[in-house]
Amino acid sequence: MAKCKGCGREIIWIMSSAGKVIPCDPIEVPYWKRSKAKGKIVTKNGEVISCELYGDPETATGIGYVPHWATCPKAGEFRRKK
């Protein structure tokens, strides 16, 4: 398993539907799909979905991976400048 160069935590890489790789936390989590929600999830097939990350487990939309940039304390060091 790969490690984040910023914080040292383990990450996995998931190929997005656009053909780019997305670093994600390696633990699957349930999600509740909701358009325009602030949370994001990456599915196993590389789809990035707006969602809530907390809710009733019985009504979860599915499971996926949290993008590592959402949890990494050093994510800002890797953002590209415009």
mmCIF file as gemmi writes it, N, C-alpha and C atoms, coordinates in Angstrom:
data_model
loop_
_atom_site.group_PDB
_atom_site.id
_atom_site.type_symbol
_atom_site.label_atom_id
_atom_site.label_alt_id
_atom_site.label_comp_id
_atom_site.label_asym_id
_atom_site.label_entity_id
_atom_site.label_seq_id
_atom_site.pdbx_PDB_ins_code
_atom_site.Cartn_x
_atom_site.Cartn_y
_atom_site.Cartn_z
_atom_site.occupancy
_atom_site.B_iso_or_equiv
_atom_site.pdbx_formal_charge
_atom_site.auth_seq_id
_atom_site.auth_asym_id
_atom_site.pdbx_PDB_model_num
ATOM 1 N N . MET Axp A 1 ? 0.843 -1.181 0 1 0 ? 1 A 1
ATOM 2 C CA . MET Axp A 1 ? 0 0 0 1 0 ? 1 A 1
ATOM 3 C C . MET Axp A 1 ? 0.888 1.244 0 1 0 ? 1 A 1
ATOM 4 N N . ALA Axp A 2 ? 0.462 2.273 -0.698 1 0 ? 2 A 1
ATOM 5 C CA . ALA Axp A 2 ? 1.215 3.518 -0.797 1 0 ? 2 A 1
ATOM 6 C C . ALA Axp A 2 ? 1.045 4.361 0.464 1 0 ? 2 A 1
ATOM 7 N N . LYS Axp A 3 ? 1.961 5.298 0.658 1 0 ? 3 A 1
ATOM 8 C CA . LYS Axp A 3 ? 1.873 6.231 1.783 1 0 ? 3 A 1
ATOM 9 C C . LYS Axp A 3 ? 1.864 7.652 1.257 1 0 ? 3 A 1
ATOM 10 N N . CYS Axp A 4 ? 1.102 8.493 1.932 1 0 ? 4 A 1
ATOM 11 C CA . CYS Axp A 4 ? 1.04 9.908 1.587 1 0 ? 4 A 1
ATOM 12 C C . CYS Axp A 4 ? 2.4 10.545 1.874 1 0 ? 4 A 1
ATOM 13 N N . LYS Axp A 5 ? 2.914 11.311 0.911 1 0 ? 5 A 1
ATOM 14 C CA . LYS Axp A 5 ? 4.206 11.979 1.103 1 0 ? 5 A 1
ATOM 15 C C . LYS Axp A 5 ? 4.113 13.125 2.096 1 0 ? 5 A 1
ATOM 16 N N . GLY Axp A 6 ? 2.907 13.614 2.365 1 0 ? 6 A 1
ATOM 17 C CA . GLY Axp A 6 ? 2.735 14.717 3.303 1 0 ? 6 A 1
ATOM 18 C C . GLY Axp A 6 ? 2.616 14.268 4.746 1 0 ? 6 A 1
ATOM 19 N N . CYS Axp A 7 ? 1.661 13.366 5.012 1 0 ? 7 A 1
ATOM 20 C CA . CYS Axp A 7 ? 1.384 12.98 6.397 1 0 ? 7 A 1
ATOM 21 C C . CYS Axp A 7 ? 1.856 11.568 6.753 1 0 ? 7 A 1
ATOM 22 N N . GLY Axp A 8 ? 2.205 10.766 5.758 1 0 ? 8 A 1
ATOM 23 C CA . GLY Axp A 8 ? 2.723 9.422 6.025 1 0 ? 8 A 1
ATOM 24 C C . GLY Axp A 8 ? 1.661 8.343 6.192 1 0 ? 8 A 1
ATOM 25 N N . ARG Axp A 9 ? 0.373 8.719 6.147 1 0 ? 9 A 1
ATOM 26 C CA . ARG Axp A 9 ? -0.681 7.711 6.29 1 0 ? 9 A 1
ATOM 27 C C . ARG Axp A 9 ? -0.811 6.882 5.012 1 0 ? 9 A 1
ATOM 28 N N . GLU Axp A 10 ? -1.322 5.663 5.174 1 0 ? 10 A 1
ATOM 29 C CA . GLU Axp A 10 ? -1.536 4.795 4.026 1 0 ? 10 A 1
ATOM 30 C C . GLU Axp A 10 ? -2.668 5.333 3.16 1 0 ? 10 A 1
ATOM 31 N N . ILE Axp A 11 ? -2.494 5.208 1.842 1 0 ? 11 A 1
ATOM 32 C CA . ILE Axp A 11 ? -3.515 5.626 0.886 1 0 ? 11 A 1
ATOM 33 C C . ILE Axp A 11 ? -3.635 4.564 -0.202 1 0 ? 11 A 1
ATOM 34 N N . ILE Axp A 12 ? -4.761 4.591 -0.899 1 0 ? 12 A 1
ATOM 35 C CA . ILE Axp A 12 ? -4.912 3.779 -2.097 1 0 ? 12 A 1
ATOM 36 C C . ILE Axp A 12 ? -5.171 4.73 -3.252 1 0 ? 12 A 1
ATOM 37 N N . TRP Axp A 13 ? -4.921 4.269 -4.452 1 0 ? 13 A 1
ATOM 38 C CA . TRP Axp A 13 ? -5.141 5.082 -5.642 1 0 ? 13 A 1
ATOM 39 C C . TRP Axp A 13 ? -6.297 4.47 -6.418 1 0 ? 13 A 1
ATOM 40 N N . ILE Axp A 14 ? -7.287 5.289 -6.763 1 0 ? 14 A 1
ATOM 41 C CA . ILE Axp A 14 ? -8.434 4.832 -7.544 1 0 ? 14 A 1
ATOM 42 C C . ILE Axp A 14 ? -8.468 5.63 -8.841 1 0 ? 14 A 1
ATOM 43 N N . MET Axp A 15 ? -8.615 4.915 -9.962 1 0 ? 15 A 1
ATOM 44 C CA . MET Axp A 15 ? -8.693 5.558 -11.27 1 0 ? 15 A 1
ATOM 45 C C . MET Axp A 15 ? -10.073 6.167 -11.44 1 0 ? 15 A 1
ATOM 46 N N . SER Axp A 16 ? -10.111 7.47 -11.72 1 0 ? 16 A 1
ATOM 47 C CA . SER Axp A 16 ? -11.388 8.154 -11.915 1 0 ? 16 A 1
ATOM 48 C C . SER Axp A 16 ? -11.955 7.819 -13.29 1 0 ? 16 A 1
ATOM 49 N N . SER Axp A 17 ? -13.225 8.119 -13.477 1 0 ? 17 A 1
ATOM 50 C CA . SER Axp A 17 ? -13.846 7.882 -14.777 1 0 ? 17 A 1
ATOM 51 C C . SER Axp A 17 ? -13.251 8.802 -15.846 1 0 ? 17 A 1
ATOM 52 N N . ALA Axp A 18 ? -12.556 9.857 -15.417 1 0 ? 18 A 1
ATOM 53 C CA . ALA Axp A 18 ? -11.883 10.778 -16.339 1 0 ? 18 A 1
ATOM 54 C C . ALA Axp A 18 ? -10.454 10.321 -16.663 1 0 ? 18 A 1
ATOM 55 N N . GLY Axp A 19 ? -10.028 9.205 -16.07 1 0 ? 19 A 1
ATOM 56 C CA . GLY Axp A 19 ? -8.709 8.663 -16.353 1 0 ? 19 A 1
ATOM 57 C C . GLY Axp A 19 ? -7.583 9.172 -15.47 1 0 ? 19 A 1
ATOM 58 N N . LYS Axp A 20 ? -7.916 9.894 -14.413 1 0 ? 20 A 1
ATOM 59 C CA . LYS Axp A 20 ? -6.898 10.379 -13.474 1 0 ? 20 A 1
ATOM 60 C C . LYS Axp A 20 ? -6.959 9.548 -12.198 1 0 ? 20 A 1
ATOM 61 N N . VAL Axp A 21 ? -5.837 9.459 -11.48 1 0 ? 21 A 1
ATOM 62 C CA . VAL Axp A 21 ? -5.837 8.716 -10.234 1 0 ? 21 A 1
ATOM 63 C C . VAL Axp A 21 ? -6.143 9.644 -9.065 1 0 ? 21 A 1
ATOM 64 N N . ILE Axp A 22 ? -6.91 9.132 -8.112 1 0 ? 22 A 1
ATOM 65 C CA . ILE Axp A 22 ? -7.316 9.911 -6.947 1 0 ? 22 A 1
ATOM 66 C C . ILE Axp A 22 ? -6.795 9.2 -5.698 1 0 ? 22 A 1
ATOM 67 N N . PRO Axp A 23 ? -6.013 9.899 -4.856 1 0 ? 23 A 1
ATOM 68 C CA . PRO Axp A 23 ? -5.568 9.273 -3.61 1 0 ? 23 A 1
ATOM 69 C C . PRO Axp A 23 ? -6.741 9.237 -2.627 1 0 ? 23 A 1
ATOM 70 N N . CYS Axp A 24 ? -6.955 8.09 -2.003 1 0 ? 24 A 1
ATOM 71 C CA . CYS Axp A 24 ? -8.082 7.926 -1.082 1 0 ? 24 A 1
ATOM 72 C C . CYS Axp A 24 ? -7.628 7.237 0.192 1 0 ? 24 A 1
ATOM 73 N N . ASP Axp A 25 ? -8.356 7.49 1.276 1 0 ? 25 A 1
ATOM 74 C CA . ASP Axp A 25 ? -8.134 6.746 2.506 1 0 ? 25 A 1
ATOM 75 C C . ASP Axp A 25 ? -8.548 5.298 2.24 1 0 ? 25 A 1
ATOM 76 N N . PRO Axp A 26 ? -7.822 4.314 2.79 1 0 ? 26 A 1
ATOM 77 C CA . PRO Axp A 26 ? -8.044 2.917 2.402 1 0 ? 26 A 1
ATOM 78 C C . PRO Axp A 26 ? -9.263 2.217 3.008 1 0 ? 26 A 1
ATOM 79 N N . ILE Axp A 27 ? -9.98 2.855 3.892 1 0 ? 27 A 1
ATOM 80 C CA . ILE Axp A 27 ? -11.12 2.196 4.546 1 0 ? 27 A 1
ATOM 81 C C . ILE Axp A 27 ? -12.42 2.609 3.87 1 0 ? 27 A 1
ATOM 82 N N . GLU Axp A 28 ? -13.226 1.617 3.484 1 0 ? 28 A 1
ATOM 83 C CA . GLU Axp A 28 ? -14.526 1.902 2.884 1 0 ? 28 A 1
ATOM 84 C C . GLU Axp A 28 ? -15.475 2.466 3.941 1 0 ? 28 A 1
ATOM 85 N N . VAL Axp A 29 ? -16.274 3.438 3.531 1 0 ? 29 A 1
ATOM 86 C CA . VAL Axp A 29 ? -17.246 4.052 4.43 1 0 ? 29 A 1
ATOM 87 C C . VAL Axp A 29 ? -18.601 4.14 3.733 1 0 ? 29 A 1
ATOM 88 N N . PRO Axp A 30 ? -19.694 4.098 4.498 1 0 ? 30 A 1
ATOM 89 C CA . PRO Axp A 30 ? -21.006 4.279 3.88 1 0 ? 30 A 1
ATOM 90 C C . PRO Axp A 30 ? -21.206 5.748 3.525 1 0 ? 30 A 1
ATOM 91 N N . TYR Axp A 31 ? -22.054 5.986 2.517 1 0 ? 31 A 1
ATOM 92 C CA . TYR Axp A 31 ? -22.381 7.364 2.143 1 0 ? 31 A 1
ATOM 93 C C . TYR Axp A 31 ? -23.854 7.466 1.772 1 0 ? 31 A 1
ATOM 94 N N . TRP Axp A 32 ? -24.349 8.709 1.835 1 0 ? 32 A 1
ATOM 95 C CA . TRP Axp A 32 ? -25.735 9.033 1.512 1 0 ? 32 A 1
ATOM 96 C C . TRP Axp A 32 ? -25.7 10.09 0.419 1 0 ? 32 A 1
ATOM 97 N N . LYS Axp A 33 ? -25.983 9.684 -0.819 1 0 ? 33 A 1
ATOM 98 C CA . LYS Axp A 33 ? -25.884 10.568 -1.976 1 0 ? 33 A 1
ATOM 99 C C . LYS Axp A 33 ? -26.841 11.752 -1.839 1 0 ? 33 A 1
ATOM 100 N N . ARG Axp A 34 ? -26.295 12.963 -2.058 1 0 ? 34 A 1
ATOM 101 C CA . ARG Axp A 34 ? -27.098 14.184 -2.024 1 0 ? 34 A 1
ATOM 102 C C . ARG Axp A 34 ? -26.387 15.218 -2.889 1 0 ? 34 A 1
ATOM 103 N N . SER Axp A 35 ? -27.063 15.658 -3.914 1 0 ? 35 A 1
ATOM 104 C CA . SER Axp A 35 ? -26.437 16.64 -4.803 1 0 ? 35 A 1
ATOM 105 C C . SER Axp A 35 ? -26.124 17.919 -4.029 1 0 ? 35 A 1
ATOM 106 N N . LYS Axp A 36 ? -25.023 18.524 -4.402 1 0 ? 36 A 1
ATOM 107 C CA . LYS Axp A 36 ? -24.528 19.767 -3.794 1 0 ? 36 A 1
ATOM 108 C C . LYS Axp A 36 ? -24.115 19.64 -2.331 1 0 ? 36 A 1
ATOM 109 N N . ALA Axp A 37 ? -23.99 18.413 -1.81 1 0 ? 37 A 1
ATOM 110 C CA . ALA Axp A 37 ? -23.481 18.228 -0.449 1 0 ? 37 A 1
ATOM 111 C C . ALA Axp A 37 ? -21.987 18.53 -0.449 1 0 ? 37 A 1
ATOM 112 N N . LYS Axp A 38 ? -21.454 18.933 0.685 1 0 ? 38 A 1
ATOM 113 C CA . LYS Axp A 38 ? -20.041 19.274 0.766 1 0 ? 38 A 1
ATOM 114 C C . LYS Axp A 38 ? -19.151 18.043 0.778 1 0 ? 38 A 1
ATOM 115 N N . GLY Axp A 39 ? -19.654 16.917 1.279 1 0 ? 39 A 1
ATOM 116 C CA . GLY Axp A 39 ? -18.862 15.697 1.325 1 0 ? 39 A 1
ATOM 117 C C . GLY Axp A 39 ? -18.681 15.089 -0.047 1 0 ? 39 A 1
ATOM 118 N N . LYS Axp A 40 ? -17.569 14.4 -0.242 1 0 ? 40 A 1
ATOM 119 C CA . LYS Axp A 40 ? -17.291 13.697 -1.495 1 0 ? 40 A 1
ATOM 120 C C . LYS Axp A 40 ? -16.889 12.261 -1.17 1 0 ? 40 A 1
ATOM 121 N N . ILE Axp A 41 ? -17.238 11.373 -2.086 1 0 ? 41 A 1
ATOM 122 C CA . ILE Axp A 41 ? -16.871 9.97 -1.952 1 0 ? 41 A 1
ATOM 123 C C . ILE Axp A 41 ? -16.418 9.504 -3.328 1 0 ? 41 A 1
ATOM 124 N N . VAL Axp A 42 ? -15.488 8.563 -3.353 1 0 ? 42 A 1
ATOM 125 C CA . VAL Axp A 42 ? -15.031 7.972 -4.605 1 0 ? 42 A 1
ATOM 126 C C . VAL Axp A 42 ? -15.453 6.508 -4.583 1 0 ? 42 A 1
ATOM 127 N N . THR Axp A 43 ? -16.22 6.091 -5.59 1 0 ? 43 A 1
ATOM 128 C CA . THR Axp A 43 ? -16.663 4.699 -5.648 1 0 ? 43 A 1
ATOM 129 C C . THR Axp A 43 ? -15.54 3.832 -6.219 1 0 ? 43 A 1
ATOM 130 N N . LYS Axp A 44 ? -15.704 2.517 -6.109 1 0 ? 44 A 1
ATOM 131 C CA . LYS Axp A 44 ? -14.685 1.597 -6.62 1 0 ? 44 A 1
ATOM 132 C C . LYS Axp A 44 ? -14.473 1.758 -8.117 1 0 ? 44 A 1
ATOM 133 N N . ASN Axp A 45 ? -15.516 2.189 -8.841 1 0 ? 45 A 1
ATOM 134 C CA . ASN Axp A 45 ? -15.36 2.363 -10.287 1 0 ? 45 A 1
ATOM 135 C C . ASN Axp A 45 ? -14.905 3.772 -10.657 1 0 ? 45 A 1
ATOM 136 N N . GLY Axp A 46 ? -14.513 4.597 -9.675 1 0 ? 46 A 1
ATOM 137 C CA . GLY Axp A 46 ? -13.916 5.901 -9.935 1 0 ? 46 A 1
ATOM 138 C C . GLY Axp A 46 ? -14.873 7.061 -10.065 1 0 ? 46 A 1
ATOM 139 N N . GLU Axp A 47 ? -16.124 6.857 -9.728 1 0 ? 47 A 1
ATOM 140 C CA . GLU Axp A 47 ? -17.095 7.949 -9.787 1 0 ? 47 A 1
ATOM 141 C C . GLU Axp A 47 ? -16.967 8.797 -8.52 1 0 ? 47 A 1
ATOM 142 N N . VAL Axp A 48 ? -16.909 10.118 -8.67 1 0 ? 48 A 1
ATOM 143 C CA . VAL Axp A 48 ? -16.854 11.031 -7.526 1 0 ? 48 A 1
ATOM 144 C C . VAL Axp A 48 ? -18.271 11.548 -7.299 1 0 ? 48 A 1
ATOM 145 N N . ILE Axp A 49 ? -18.775 11.348 -6.073 1 0 ? 49 A 1
ATOM 146 C CA . ILE Axp A 49 ? -20.17 11.661 -5.76 1 0 ? 49 A 1
ATOM 147 C C . ILE Axp A 49 ? -20.245 12.653 -4.605 1 0 ? 49 A 1
ATOM 148 N N . SER Axp A 50 ? -21.126 13.649 -4.739 1 0 ? 50 A 1
ATOM 149 C CA . SER Axp A 50 ? -21.43 14.554 -3.623 1 0 ? 50 A 1
ATOM 150 C C . SER Axp A 50 ? -22.333 13.797 -2.665 1 0 ? 50 A 1
ATOM 151 N N . CYS Axp A 51 ? -22.026 13.874 -1.375 1 0 ? 51 A 1
ATOM 152 C CA . CYS Axp A 51 ? -22.784 13.063 -0.425 1 0 ? 51 A 1
ATOM 153 C C . CYS Axp A 51 ? -22.632 13.561 1.004 1 0 ? 51 A 1
ATOM 154 N N . GLU Axp A 52 ? -23.445 12.979 1.848 1 0 ? 52 A 1
ATOM 155 C CA . GLU Axp A 52 ? -23.291 13.116 3.293 1 0 ? 52 A 1
ATOM 156 C C . GLU Axp A 52 ? -22.518 11.878 3.747 1 0 ? 52 A 1
ATOM 157 N N . LEU Axp A 53 ? -21.69 12.032 4.754 1 0 ? 53 A 1
ATOM 158 C CA . LEU Axp A 53 ? -20.899 10.903 5.239 1 0 ? 53 A 1
ATOM 159 C C . LEU Axp A 53 ? -21.434 10.327 6.547 1 0 ? 53 A 1
ATOM 160 N N . TYR Axp A 54 ? -22.562 10.855 7.021 1 0 ? 54 A 1
ATOM 161 C CA . TYR Axp A 54 ? -23.175 10.364 8.255 1 0 ? 54 A 1
ATOM 162 C C . TYR Axp A 54 ? -24.671 10.225 8.042 1 0 ? 54 A 1
ATOM 163 N N . GLY Axp A 55 ? -25.249 9.208 8.622 1 0 ? 55 A 1
ATOM 164 C CA . GLY Axp A 55 ? -26.682 9.001 8.507 1 0 ? 55 A 1
ATOM 165 C C . GLY Axp A 55 ? -27.07 7.628 9.029 1 0 ? 55 A 1
ATOM 166 N N . ASP Axp A 56 ? -28.302 7.247 8.803 1 0 ? 56 A 1
ATOM 167 C CA . ASP Axp A 56 ? -28.82 5.953 9.226 1 0 ? 56 A 1
ATOM 168 C C . ASP Axp A 56 ? -28.198 4.86 8.357 1 0 ? 56 A 1
ATOM 169 N N . PRO Axp A 57 ? -27.455 3.922 8.939 1 0 ? 57 A 1
ATOM 170 C CA . PRO Axp A 57 ? -26.79 2.874 8.159 1 0 ? 57 A 1
ATOM 171 C C . PRO Axp A 57 ? -27.746 2.08 7.267 1 0 ? 57 A 1
ATOM 172 N N . GLU Axp A 58 ? -28.985 1.976 7.671 1 0 ? 58 A 1
ATOM 173 C CA . GLU Axp A 58 ? -29.947 1.189 6.897 1 0 ? 58 A 1
ATOM 174 C C . GLU Axp A 58 ? -30.386 1.898 5.616 1 0 ? 58 A 1
ATOM 175 N N . THR Axp A 59 ? -30.15 3.204 5.528 1 0 ? 59 A 1
ATOM 176 C CA . THR Axp A 59 ? -30.572 3.946 4.337 1 0 ? 59 A 1
ATOM 177 C C . THR Axp A 59 ? -29.391 4.425 3.488 1 0 ? 59 A 1
ATOM 178 N N . ALA Axp A 60 ? -28.197 3.917 3.762 1 0 ? 60 A 1
ATOM 179 C CA . ALA Axp A 60 ? -27.012 4.339 3.016 1 0 ? 60 A 1
ATOM 180 C C . ALA Axp A 60 ? -27.166 4.027 1.53 1 0 ? 60 A 1
ATOM 181 N N . THR Axp A 61 ? -26.661 4.927 0.698 1 0 ? 61 A 1
ATOM 182 C CA . THR Axp A 61 ? -26.69 4.738 -0.748 1 0 ? 61 A 1
ATOM 183 C C . THR Axp A 61 ? -25.734 3.633 -1.166 1 0 ? 61 A 1
ATOM 184 N N . GLY Axp A 62 ? -24.574 3.59 -0.52 1 0 ? 62 A 1
ATOM 185 C CA . GLY Axp A 62 ? -23.554 2.601 -0.86 1 0 ? 62 A 1
ATOM 186 C C . GLY Axp A 62 ? -22.32 2.801 -0.015 1 0 ? 62 A 1
ATOM 187 N N . ILE Axp A 63 ? -21.218 2.2 -0.463 1 0 ? 63 A 1
ATOM 188 C CA . ILE Axp A 63 ? -19.945 2.384 0.231 1 0 ? 63 A 1
ATOM 189 C C . ILE Axp A 63 ? -18.911 2.873 -0.768 1 0 ? 63 A 1
ATOM 190 N N . GLY Axp A 64 ? -17.948 3.615 -0.268 1 0 ? 64 A 1
ATOM 191 C CA . GLY Axp A 64 ? -16.901 4.148 -1.125 1 0 ? 64 A 1
ATOM 192 C C . GLY Axp A 64 ? -15.731 4.607 -0.279 1 0 ? 64 A 1
ATOM 193 N N . TYR Axp A 65 ? -14.869 5.382 -0.88 1 0 ? 65 A 1
ATOM 194 C CA . TYR Axp A 65 ? -13.65 5.835 -0.217 1 0 ? 65 A 1
ATOM 195 C C . TYR Axp A 65 ? -13.622 7.354 -0.124 1 0 ? 65 A 1
ATOM 196 N N . VAL Axp A 66 ? -13.165 7.859 1.002 1 0 ? 66 A 1
ATOM 197 C CA . VAL Axp A 66 ? -13.023 9.311 1.198 1 0 ? 66 A 1
ATOM 198 C C . VAL Axp A 66 ? -11.729 9.743 0.508 1 0 ? 66 A 1
ATOM 199 N N . PRO Axp A 67 ? -11.785 10.77 -0.35 1 0 ? 67 A 1
ATOM 200 C CA . PRO Axp A 67 ? -10.55 11.27 -0.963 1 0 ? 67 A 1
ATOM 201 C C . PRO Axp A 67 ? -9.581 11.722 0.131 1 0 ? 67 A 1
ATOM 202 N N . HIS Axp A 68 ? -8.323 11.367 -0.019 1 0 ? 68 A 1
ATOM 203 C CA . HIS Axp A 68 ? -7.356 11.665 1.039 1 0 ? 68 A 1
ATOM 204 C C . HIS Axp A 68 ? -7.165 13.164 1.238 1 0 ? 68 A 1
ATOM 205 N N . TRP Axp A 69 ? -7.357 13.976 0.195 1 0 ? 69 A 1
ATOM 206 C CA . TRP Axp A 69 ? -7.203 15.426 0.36 1 0 ? 69 A 1
ATOM 207 C C . TRP Axp A 69 ? -8.199 15.985 1.368 1 0 ? 69 A 1
ATOM 208 N N . ALA Axp A 70 ? -9.281 15.252 1.652 1 0 ? 70 A 1
ATOM 209 C CA . ALA Axp A 70 ? -10.273 15.729 2.617 1 0 ? 70 A 1
ATOM 210 C C . ALA Axp A 70 ? -9.849 15.47 4.064 1 0 ? 70 A 1
ATOM 211 N N . THR Axp A 71 ? -8.9 14.563 4.267 1 0 ? 71 A 1
ATOM 212 C CA . THR Axp A 71 ? -8.501 14.206 5.636 1 0 ? 71 A 1
ATOM 213 C C . THR Axp A 71 ? -7.028 14.478 5.936 1 0 ? 71 A 1
ATOM 214 N N . CYS Axp A 72 ? -6.237 14.765 4.917 1 0 ? 72 A 1
ATOM 215 C CA . CYS Axp A 72 ? -4.797 14.968 5.111 1 0 ? 72 A 1
ATOM 216 C C . CYS Axp A 72 ? -4.517 16.356 5.693 1 0 ? 72 A 1
ATOM 217 N N . PRO Axp A 73 ? -3.794 16.424 6.8 1 0 ? 73 A 1
ATOM 218 C CA . PRO Axp A 73 ? -3.478 17.73 7.382 1 0 ? 73 A 1
ATOM 219 C C . PRO Axp A 73 ? -2.528 18.559 6.508 1 0 ? 73 A 1
ATOM 220 N N . LYS Axp A 74 ? -1.874 17.932 5.548 1 0 ? 74 A 1
ATOM 221 C CA . LYS Axp A 74 ? -0.925 18.646 4.691 1 0 ? 74 A 1
ATOM 222 C C . LYS Axp A 74 ? -1.414 18.744 3.25 1 0 ? 74 A 1
ATOM 223 N N . ALA Axp A 75 ? -2.708 18.6 3.041 1 0 ? 75 A 1
ATOM 224 C CA . ALA Axp A 75 ? -3.271 18.615 1.685 1 0 ? 75 A 1
ATOM 225 C C . ALA Axp A 75 ? -2.949 19.907 0.941 1 0 ? 75 A 1
ATOM 226 N N . GLY Axp A 76 ? -2.899 21.021 1.63 1 0 ? 76 A 1
ATOM 227 C CA . GLY Axp A 76 ? -2.63 22.309 0.995 1 0 ? 76 A 1
ATOM 228 C C . GLY Axp A 76 ? -1.272 22.372 0.316 1 0 ? 76 A 1
ATOM 229 N N . GLU Axp A 77 ? -0.338 21.548 0.754 1 0 ? 77 A 1
ATOM 230 C CA . GLU Axp A 77 ? 0.992 21.549 0.167 1 0 ? 77 A 1
ATOM 231 C C . GLU Axp A 77 ? 0.998 20.955 -1.242 1 0 ? 77 A 1
ATOM 232 N N . PHE Axp A 78 ? -0.05 20.219 -1.595 1 0 ? 78 A 1
ATOM 233 C CA . PHE Axp A 78 ? -0.099 19.533 -2.876 1 0 ? 78 A 1
ATOM 234 C C . PHE Axp A 78 ? -1.028 20.196 -3.88 1 0 ? 78 A 1
ATOM 235 N N . ARG Axp A 79 ? -1.74 21.213 -3.475 1 0 ? 79 A 1
ATOM 236 C CA . ARG Axp A 79 ? -2.663 21.897 -4.386 1 0 ? 79 A 1
ATOM 237 C C . ARG Axp A 79 ? -1.879 22.691 -5.418 1 0 ? 79 A 1
ATOM 238 N N . ARG Axp A 80 ? -2.353 22.61 -6.651 1 0 ? 80 A 1
ATOM 239 C CA . ARG Axp A 80 ? -1.69 23.361 -7.717 1 0 ? 80 A 1
ATOM 240 C C . ARG Axp A 80 ? -2.102 24.823 -7.643 1 0 ? 80 A 1
ATOM 241 N N . LYS Axp A 81 ? -1.139 25.682 -7.878 1 0 ? 81 A 1
ATOM 242 C CA . LYS Axp A 81 ? -1.426 27.116 -7.873 1 0 ? 81 A 1
ATOM 243 C C . LYS Axp A 81 ? -1.975 27.511 -9.233 1 0 ? 81 A 1
ATOM 244 N N . LYS Axp A 82 ? -2.979 28.392 -9.229 1 0 ? 82 A 1
ATOM 245 C CA . LYS Axp A 82 ? -3.597 28.831 -10.49 1 0 ? 82 A 1
ATOM 246 C C . LYS Axp A 82 ? -2.861 29.999 -11.063 1 0 ? 82 A 1
